[in-house]
Amino acid sequence: MLNRQIVLAAHPRGVPVPEDFRLVEGTVPEPGPGQMRVRNLYLSLEAAIRSWLDGTANYFEPIAIGGVIRGPSIARVESSRLPGFEPGDLVFGLQHWEDYSLCDADTVLLRKLIPDPKLPLSWYGGALGGSGHTAFVGLHRIGQIQAGDTVLVSAAAGATGSMACQIAKLHGCRVVGVVGNDEKSRLLQQLNVDAVVNYRQEDDLAAALARACPEGVNVYFDNVGGQLLDAALTAMAEGGRIVGCGMISDYNNSANPTPLYNLWQVIERQLTIKGFLLYSYLEDIPAASAQLEDWAREGRIQAIENITEGLPGAGAAYSNMMGGHTMGKNLVRVGEPDDT
Ligand SMILES: NC(=O)c1ccc[n+]([C@@H]2O[C@H](COP(=O)([O-])OP(=O)(O)OC[C@H]3O[C@@H](n4cnc5c(N)ncnc54)[C@H](OP(=O)(O)O)[C@@H]3O)[C@@H](O)[C@H]2O)c1
């Protein structure tokens, strides 16, 4: 048996292209003491991976040329020398883009998954996994949302954004989404979002946000940073909260981040800006998971997904996602090792 792996072939320049990734074949790893071997089933494509491809360190080590791409997955335990995990268990954790990974007690985000068999397993990689958890923790713990708040969400048709919109609606908020094309606007209308701004069609973004949020924004769930954050600063209500979830608009060009001109509004409008990383709020995940699963069973949230079939397509799928061409959660169904 071989272990197919997707490695970094070149540091991307701007938006990653499929040629920045290469499929190689290695041997299937044997777990040592305290380790287990898992078979990856679904890879969860994450915007954060982009920053690891540039060769510079951030809150995780960069991935070297030839290194296997790191990313979270849903996996099944094949053989285990790690107490508490048995063959057949389903797990979520930060693994690699490959058929088989080794993990241990220090694997970031490692937890056993006990999915509801009535719900699709893939949902646990997005709406009921990291994307849903990030939206839930960001809105509640960081944004302190209250019924009646106006909540602005950027990258609103994406994995995290589509969940943030739905959770805020279920909480009784007025939700305004910002997206990059008309198909995404239509998706948000189906999700009952109250107003949508297509930022690519607006010459004056600040004016468009002010029109869509006439009483000001109480909570801005920011996935994008850059020009949208700068415009949103001018649309905030007095005492508003900005949830710093991500700054994807600069990830493809992190050496030249977009300047902000409206930071004075933080003082004038007495705003709070707080960033967060989900893995620092692991204690919130059980409650978030339980609530999200209940809503999914009741049909009150929709899991929007874009699933690529087969590990060899992972690089192209990632290129599409980071080019802004996708809606909902991007997953790769790994498939069998002989499907090349
Ligand atoms: N803090 C945390 O713990 C945490 C955890 C997970 C994710 N995040 C953050 O959440 C954000 C969304 O991540 P996701 O995984 O849910 O991705 P996603 O939203 O599913 O996909 C990316 C979307 O970002 C939008 N986008 C805006 N500006 C862009 C630009 N300049 N280039 C490319 N895309 C752009 C695109 O939608 P439009 O067409 O609408 O622009 C694109 O479809 C990211 O910033 C990510 O880092 C944070």
The ligand as a Gaussian input file, in Angstrom:
#p B3LYP/6-31G(d) Opt

LIG

0 1
 N      -10.026000      32.877000      13.724000
 C      -10.173000      31.590000      13.457000
 O       -9.973000      30.720000      14.320000
 C      -10.594000      31.191000      12.073000
 C      -10.983000      29.862000      11.798000
 C      -11.408000      29.555000      10.492000
 C      -11.414000      30.542000       9.509000
 N      -11.005000      31.810000       9.842000
 C      -11.003000      32.886000       8.846000
 O      -12.281000      32.996000       8.288000
 C      -12.160000      33.581000       6.992000
 C      -12.996000      32.752000       6.014000
 O      -12.395000      31.465000       5.906000
 P      -13.193000      30.247000       5.282000
 O      -12.370000      29.041000       5.479000
 O      -14.567000      30.274000       5.785000
 O      -13.129000      30.595000       3.734000
 P      -14.332000      30.922000       2.737000
 O      -15.004000      32.153000       3.237000
 O      -15.139000      29.721000       2.513000
 O      -13.629000      31.212000       1.336000
 C      -12.969000      32.335000       1.031000
 C      -13.857000      33.502000       0.564000
 O      -13.219000      34.712000       0.969000
 C      -13.689000      35.761000       0.161000
 N      -12.658000      36.777000      -0.153000
 C      -12.710000      38.058000       0.192000
 N      -11.648000      38.723000      -0.245000
 C      -10.912000      37.852000      -0.912000
 C       -9.687000      37.963000      -1.609000
 N       -9.018000      39.117000      -1.744000
 N       -9.200000      36.866000      -2.169000
 C       -9.856000      35.691000      -2.066000
 N      -11.035000      35.531000      -1.412000
 C      -11.547000      36.615000      -0.847000
 C      -14.234000      35.130000      -1.121000
 O      -15.630000      35.411000      -1.140000
 P      -16.182000      36.750000      -1.828000
 O      -16.401000      36.413000      -3.275000
 O      -17.436000      37.028000      -1.107000
 O      -15.144000      37.815000      -1.668000
 C      -13.961000      33.643000      -0.923000
 O      -14.970000      32.830000      -1.495000
 C      -10.684000      33.625000       6.656000
 O      -10.201000      34.917000       6.857000
 C      -10.083000      32.662000       7.660000
 O       -8.742000      32.950000       7.956000
 C      -10.612000      32.134000      11.090000

